[in-house]
């Protein structure tokens, strides 16, 4: 089993040659779980000799455009290439209705003049705390990312184990160490979103905050979802390093 970072940049990464941080979990039988789906997925897949046809399953962590918007590309490419098939779409049950009504229906509500819904395009699998894919049990961890006035919008990390190695993928989260410390401590390897901008947006963990974590936590963290400019010396601050596009982690 291997985890491939199709890219490792932020939502607005363009000019540095990196791609946005979509991830692909792949087994030796050709099963592939795409973790989130942004517009440059068509290019980042092509650069490792894959296409939309090679995506068997998809997990969506939350509904920001850089994590969900290019699902349209995946399905319509299959439909109009004559190779129609639906991927399993794993997502928290609270996202099933809004992913269609608030996001995808605007551009996918009709196909060849016929009305459509989410089930037309994917096989949605609503989950609560856990789901299983390819014998791997994934725990969904609710994180604090953004608020809609007073309501916390749903966003979910993934915590899972492969061959006795415990893996934590943040997707997007604010810096909330008290909320997440038990997962930090329990994980063997952590893939953490990390702003590197001097402007601290609050909605993501910033490098300045993350480097205040204990050394025993930082020494397990690989950083991704960063801005396209000069990066700080992460190894000097006890992190593993910044993930590069196409970097592969074998489990």
N, C-alpha and C positions, 0 to 999 in steps of 0.2 A: 504494500500500500504506500502511495506517495501523495504528498500535498504539493501542488504546483502553484506558484504565484504567477498568474498571467501578467500581472503588473503589481506595483507596490506604491503607487503615488496617490495623492489626494484626488478629490472629485474634479479639481480644476487643473490637473496635470496635463500639459500639452507639449511644451517646447523642449523639454529635456530628453525626449525619446522614451520616457517611461510610459506605462499605461496605468490606468486607474486600478485599484487593488481588488480585482476579481480573483477568486481562488478556485482551484479544481482539485478535488480529491479523487484519485484514480486507483483502481485495483488492477491486477495482472490479467483480468478477463475482459477488460474494456468497459467496465462500468464506471461512470464518471458523474460525480455530484458537484455541480456548479454552485458555489456559495456567492450569492448575489450576482447581479447582471446589469452592467452599465454599458453605455453606447459604444465604447471602444472594444467591447467583447469580440466583435467581428474581426478586428485587426489582431488582437492579442491571441485569439485562437489560431488564426491563420499562421502566425509567426512560430507556432509549435506544431504546424502541420495538422491542425484539427479544424473542424467546422461545426456549425450548428447541428449537423447530423450526429456528431459524436457525443452530444450531451444527453445522457439518459435520465438524469434527475437534477432537480434544482431546489436549493434552499434559499428563502428570502428572509432576511433578518428584520428589515423594517422598510418603510415606504418612501424614503427619500429617493429622488430620481437617480442618484448615482448607485443605487442598489437594486432598482427594480425596472427602470424605464425601458430597457432594451429587451424585455421579454417579448415585446411585439416582433422584434427582428427574428428571434428564435423560431417562433411559430409560423409567421408569414413566409419565412424562407423555406420551411418545410412544405407548407401548403402549396406554394406556387412554383416549387421545383418538382412537384409530383411525388415527393417522398414524405408524404404526410404521416406523422405519428405524434402522439402526445407524450410529453415528459411528465413524470410525477413531480408535483409542485408541493414541497413541504413548507409550511409556514404556521405560525401560531394562530389558533382559531380566531383571535381577536382581529387578525389582519385579513381574513378571507373575504368579508364583505367590502371593506374599504379598498382593498387592492383592485377590486373590480369597479366599484361605484365611484371612487375618488381618483383613480389613476388610469387603469387600462381601458375602461369603457369609452373614454373620450375618443379613442382612435381604433378600437376593436369591436365596437358594438354591432357592426354589420360585416358580414363576409359574403361577397358576391350577391348583395342585396337581400340577404337573409339575416334575421336577428341572431345575435350570438350572446353568450355569457361566458363566464370563466371556464365552465366545464366544456365548452366548445373547443378550447385551445389547450387546456392542460387537464391533468388528473389531480385536482387539489386534494391534499391530505392534511386536514386541520389537525394540529397537535396542541397539547397543553404543556406538560413539563418535559416530555421525552418523545423521541421517535427513533426508530431503528432503520438503518440503511446498510445493506450488505453485512449484516451481523454486527454492526457497530451501533452502540447505544449512545445517542446524543442527548445531552441535557440542555434545555433552553434556560438561560439565565437572564432574567429581566434586568436591564441596565438603565441608568439615568442618562438620557441623551438630550432630548428636547421636550419642552412643555408647550402645550397649546393653552395659553393663559394660565390655567391652574391644573390642567390635566396632563399627566405624563403620557406622551405618545409611546405606543408599544415598540420596543426594540429589544432584541434578544441575542446575547452571546451564545456560543456553542462550547460545551465542555464534553470531552469524550476521551476514550481510551483505545489505543491500538497497540497490540503486542506489549501490554504492561506499561506503556508510556501514556501518561495523562496529558492531554493537550487542551489548551484554552485559546480560543479565537475571539477577539473582542468585538468584531465588526466596528460599531461606533459607540463611544461612551465618553461622558464627562469623567474628570478625575475624581473618583469617589472611592478611595482606598478602604475606608471603613466598611463600605457596602460589599466590596469584592475581595477583601483580604483572605477569607477562608479559601477562595478559589485560587488566588495567587499562591498561597502556601501549599495547596494540594496538587497543583499542576507541576509537571516535569518540564514542560516547555510552554511558553506563552507567546502568542502573536498579538501584539498590542498596537492599536491605532495611535498615531503620535503626530501632532502638529509640531512643525519646526519654525513656524512664523513668530516674529516678535509680537505680532498682534495675537492676543489670546482670545479665541472666539467663545470660549466657555463650553461649547457643545462637544468639543473633542478634548481628549487628554493632551496636554502640551508637554513638550520635552522638559521644560523648566520645572514642571510639577513632578513628572515621572522620575526625574533623577533624584528626588528626595526620598524615594522608596528605599527600604532596607537593601543592602547589598545582596543578601540571599535571595531576594525577589528579583532584583534587576539582572542578576546573573543568569536568569532563566528567560529573559524577555528579548524577543526579536521585534524590531520596530518597523511599522509600515504605515501607509496612508499619510505620507509626509509631503511637504511642499517642494517644488522643483528649484532648489537653490542650494548653496553650500551647506553641508550638514555638519552638526557638531561632532566632536570626537566621542562617539558612544562607548567605545571600548574603554576609554580612559575613565568614563563614568560608570563602568562595570556592567553595561548592557552587553548582549551578544553582538549586535550590530544592526544596521539598517538593511532590510531585505531588498534585494535587487529583482528587477523583472526577470521572469523565467527561472527564478531560484527554486530548487526542488528539495524537499525534505522527505527522506525515506523513513518509513516506519516498518 
